Amino acid sequence: MSRYRVMVATKEFDKPYSMVIREAPALVWNGSSLQDGYFSNFLLEFQRAPRSGQDGIRDMFHPPLDSSSPTMFSLIVVSTRLAATWSDAYSVGFIYKLLAIVSTNAHEYYGFVNSTSTGNLREHETIGAPSRRSRAALFITGSKIQHSCDPNVFHTSQTNDGALEYKAIRPIKAGEPISFSYLTGEYETATDDS
């Protein structure tokens, strides 16, 4: 796994609001805060995901697992608790890696429910209707878009089919890294605000 994967523009985007990237979610789950229930919901949907989706998620960037940061320590604690329920499917170490991936890459998800884009539609949800619950999602390509305090794109999942769209907010030259701000409420941001 390369620690420094970034998304780079392959052509110029000279007009504001030009579509730079459009991607369906790899996985969507219920919840909006980094708590046991949120992570349990993620693990359930991860288990249900096709192998190709699981492989893409397992390959996402995550902080070093031997880090002594408070965030990583709290993930060890949560992983240990979750392993009591999930021990038949996953080891504590694997759960810890998945939670590190989620805490680094998950987006709040406002997309419309669509069985082809989420892969995990429930009976009581209506195709084409906005989600009524707090949701989070992982996007394989979107996980490679880096943070910048001077971003060149904004993103939204409020689309008619649940895809995440990254649109230019200023001109982007070919070869320039694609970036959005993880830190402000001005744009939709990652679920973990740290």
C-alpha positions in Angstrom: 0.0 0.0 0.0 1.3 3.4 -1.0 0.9 6.0 1.8 0.9 8.9 -0.6 -1.7 8.3 -3.2 -3.2 11.5 -4.7 -5.7 12.2 -7.5 -4.1 14.4 -10.2 -6.0 16.2 -13.0 -5.3 14.6 -16.4 -6.7 17.6 -18.3 -7.4 21.3 -17.7 -10.6 22.4 -16.0 -11.0 26.1 -16.8 -14.6 26.8 -16.0 -16.1 27.0 -12.4 -18.4 24.1 -11.6 -16.9 21.8 -14.3 -17.4 18.2 -13.3 -14.0 16.9 -12.3 -14.9 13.5 -10.7 -18.2 11.7 -10.4 -18.3 8.4 -8.4 -20.9 6.1 -7.0 -20.3 5.1 -3.4 -18.4 1.8 -2.7 -20.3 1.4 0.6 -23.1 3.3 2.4 -24.1 2.7 6.0 -26.3 4.3 8.7 -24.9 6.6 11.3 -23.0 9.9 11.5 -20.7 9.8 14.5 -17.7 7.7 15.3 -19.3 5.5 17.9 -19.7 1.7 18.3 -23.1 1.6 16.5 -21.7 3.6 13.6 -18.8 1.2 13.3 -21.1 -1.9 13.8 -23.3 -0.6 10.9 -20.2 -0.2 8.8 -18.9 -3.7 9.5 -22.3 -5.2 8.7 -22.4 -3.4 5.3 -18.7 -4.3 4.7 -19.5 -7.9 5.2 -22.4 -7.7 2.7 -20.4 -5.9 0.1 -19.1 -7.7 -3.0 -15.5 -8.9 -2.8 -14.3 -6.2 -5.3 -15.7 -3.5 -3.0 -14.1 -5.0 0.1 -10.8 -5.2 -1.7 -11.0 -1.5 -2.8 -11.9 -0.5 0.8 -9.1 -2.6 2.3 -6.6 -0.8 0.0 -7.6 2.7 1.1 -5.1 4.9 2.9 -5.1 4.8 6.7 -2.8 6.3 9.4 0.0 4.0 10.6 -1.6 1.4 12.8 1.2 1.6 15.4 0.5 5.3 16.0 0.1 6.5 19.6 -2.3 9.3 18.7 -5.5 9.7 20.9 -7.7 9.0 17.8 -5.9 5.7 17.1 -5.9 4.7 20.7 -9.7 5.2 20.8 -10.0 3.1 17.7 -8.1 0.3 19.4 -10.6 0.4 22.3 -13.6 0.4 20.0 -12.1 -2.5 17.9 -11.6 -4.6 21.0 -15.2 -4.1 22.0 -16.5 -4.8 18.5 -14.3 -8.0 18.2 -16.5 -9.6 20.9 -19.4 -9.5 18.4 -17.5 -9.9 15.2 -14.8 -12.4 16.3 -16.2 -15.1 14.0 -15.8 -12.9 10.9 -12.8 -10.6 11.7 -9.8 -10.3 14.0 -9.3 -7.3 16.3 -6.4 -6.2 14.1 -8.5 -6.4 11.0 -11.3 -4.5 12.6 -8.8 -1.9 13.8 -7.5 -1.4 10.2 -11.0 -1.0 8.9 -11.9 1.5 11.5 -8.8 3.5 10.8 -9.8 3.5 7.1 -13.3 4.6 7.9 -12.2 7.4 10.3 -9.8 8.7 7.6 -12.0 8.3 4.5 -15.7 8.4 5.3 -17.9 11.1 4.0 -21.2 12.3 5.4 -23.6 11.0 2.8 -26.7 12.9 1.7 -27.2 11.0 -1.5 -30.4 9.6 -2.8 -31.1 6.0 -2.2 -30.4 4.0 -5.4 -30.0 0.2 -5.3 -27.5 0.3 -8.1 -25.2 2.9 -6.5 -25.3 1.8 -2.9 -25.7 -2.0 -3.3 -27.3 -2.1 0.1 -30.9 -0.8 -0.4 -33.4 -1.7 2.3 -37.0 -2.6 1.8 -38.4 0.4 3.5 -36.4 2.9 1.4 -37.6 4.2 -1.9 -35.4 4.4 -4.9 -34.9 8.0 -6.0 -35.9 9.4 -2.6 -33.5 11.4 -0.4 -32.1 9.5 2.6 -34.1 10.1 5.8 -31.3 9.0 8.1 -27.8 10.0 8.8 -25.5 8.1 6.6 -21.9 7.8 5.8 -20.1 6.4 2.7 -16.8 5.4 1.3 -15.7 6.3 -2.2 -12.7 4.5 -3.8 -11.6 7.3 -6.0 -12.6 10.0 -3.6 -10.4 8.5 -0.9 -7.4 9.7 -2.9 -8.4 13.3 -3.0 -6.2 15.3 -0.6 -6.9 18.1 1.7 -6.0 21.7 1.0 -6.8 25.0 2.8 -6.9 26.4 -0.8 -8.9 23.6 -2.5 -9.7 23.5 -6.2 -12.9 21.4 -5.9 -16.0 21.1 -3.7 -18.0 18.0 -3.4 -21.6 17.0 -2.9 -23.6 13.8 -2.7 -26.9 15.6 -3.1 -27.3 14.2 -6.6 -30.3 12.5 -8.2 -28.5 9.1 -8.2 -26.4 9.2 -5.0 -23.1 9.7 -6.8 -20.5 12.0 -5.2 -19.6 14.8 -7.5 -16.4 16.9 -7.3 -16.7 20.2 -9.2 -14.0 22.8 -9.9 -14.2 26.0 -7.8 -11.2 27.6 -9.7 -9.2 26.7 -12.8 -7.3 23.4 -12.5 -4.2 22.7 -14.7 -3.4 19.3 -16.1 -1.0 17.6 -13.6 -2.3 19.6 -10.6 -3.4 17.5 -7.6 -7.2 17.5 -7.0 -8.0 18.8 -3.4 -10.8 19.8 -1.2 -11.0 21.2 2.3 -11.6 18.7 5.1 -11.9 21.4 7.7 -14.6 23.8 7.0 -18.4 23.7 7.0 -18.4 25.7 3.8 -18.3 22.5 1.8 -19.5 19.0 2.8 -16.7 17.5 4.8 -15.4 14.2 6.0 -17.3 12.6 8.9 -14.4 12.9 11.3 -13.7 16.6 11.8 -10.3 16.1 13.4 
